[in-house]
Amino acid sequence: MKARVHITLKPGVLDPQGKAIHHALDSLGFSGVDDVRQGKYIELDLQETDREKARADVEDMCRKLLANTVIERFSIDLD
């Protein structure tokens, strides 16, 4: 089973990388972008075949290592 984890900063948390990307896009002529939030994408190949157990395991991984839950939120997609 494959898990895809998307990690982004929570609303209200400053995102200096997003601001830098926004500024660079604007300087390249892409002026129609209102805001940019930068995040992380992680793919995991899991041996687990039980969907609920896999989701619980990946949530645990996110809370313990992959995401800083004080300032980041995460979403999980399983295939």
Contacts in CASP RR format, 6 or more apart in sequence:
PFRMAT RR
TARGET T0000
AUTHOR 0000-0000-0000
METHOD contacts of the structure
MODEL  1
MKARVHITLKPGVLDPQGKAIHHALDSLGFSGVDDVRQGKYIELDLQETD
REKARADVEDMCRKLLANTVIERFSIDLD
1 45 0 8 1.000
1 46 0 8 1.000
1 47 0 8 1.000
1 48 0 8 1.000
1 49 0 8 1.000
1 51 0 8 1.000
1 54 0 8 1.000
1 78 0 8 1.000
1 79 0 8 1.000
2 43 0 8 1.000
2 44 0 8 1.000
2 45 0 8 1.000
2 46 0 8 1.000
2 78 0 8 1.000
2 79 0 8 1.000
3 43 0 8 1.000
3 44 0 8 1.000
3 46 0 8 1.000
3 54 0 8 1.000
3 55 0 8 1.000
3 58 0 8 1.000
3 76 0 8 1.000
3 77 0 8 1.000
3 78 0 8 1.000
3 79 0 8 1.000
4 41 0 8 1.000
4 42 0 8 1.000
4 43 0 8 1.000
4 44 0 8 1.000
4 76 0 8 1.000
4 77 0 8 1.000
4 78 0 8 1.000
4 79 0 8 1.000
5 40 0 8 1.000
5 41 0 8 1.000
5 42 0 8 1.000
5 43 0 8 1.000
5 44 0 8 1.000
5 58 0 8 1.000
5 62 0 8 1.000
5 66 0 8 1.000
5 67 0 8 1.000
5 74 0 8 1.000
5 75 0 8 1.000
5 76 0 8 1.000
6 39 0 8 1.000
6 40 0 8 1.000
6 41 0 8 1.000
6 74 0 8 1.000
6 75 0 8 1.000
6 77 0 8 1.000
7 39 0 8 1.000
7 40 0 8 1.000
7 41 0 8 1.000
7 42 0 8 1.000
7 62 0 8 1.000
7 66 0 8 1.000
7 67 0 8 1.000
7 72 0 8 1.000
7 73 0 8 1.000
7 74 0 8 1.000
8 37 0 8 1.000
8 39 0 8 1.000
8 40 0 8 1.000
8 72 0 8 1.000
8 73 0 8 1.000
8 74 0 8 1.000
9 15 0 8 1.000
9 37 0 8 1.000
9 38 0 8 1.000
9 39 0 8 1.000
9 71 0 8 1.000
9 72 0 8 1.000
9 73 0 8 1.000
10 71 0 8 1.000
10 72 0 8 1.000
10 73 0 8 1.000
13 71 0 8 1.000
13 72 0 8 1.000
15 36 0 8 1.000
15 37 0 8 1.000
15 38 0 8 1.000
17 38 0 8 1.000
18 36 0 8 1.000
18 37 0 8 1.000
18 38 0 8 1.000
19 36 0 8 1.000
21 36 0 8 1.000
21 38 0 8 1.000
22 33 0 8 1.000
22 35 0 8 1.000
22 36 0 8 1.000
25 33 0 8 1.000
25 36 0 8 1.000
26 33 0 8 1.000
40 66 0 8 1.000
42 66 0 8 1.000
44 58 0 8 1.000
44 61 0 8 1.000
46 54 0 8 1.000
46 57 0 8 1.000
46 58 0 8 1.000
48 54 0 8 1.000
48 57 0 8 1.000
51 78 0 8 1.000
54 78 0 8 1.000
55 76 0 8 1.000
55 78 0 8 1.000
58 76 0 8 1.000
58 78 0 8 1.000
59 76 0 8 1.000
62 69 0 8 1.000
62 74 0 8 1.000
62 76 0 8 1.000
63 69 0 8 1.000
66 74 0 8 1.000
67 73 0 8 1.000
67 74 0 8 1.000
END
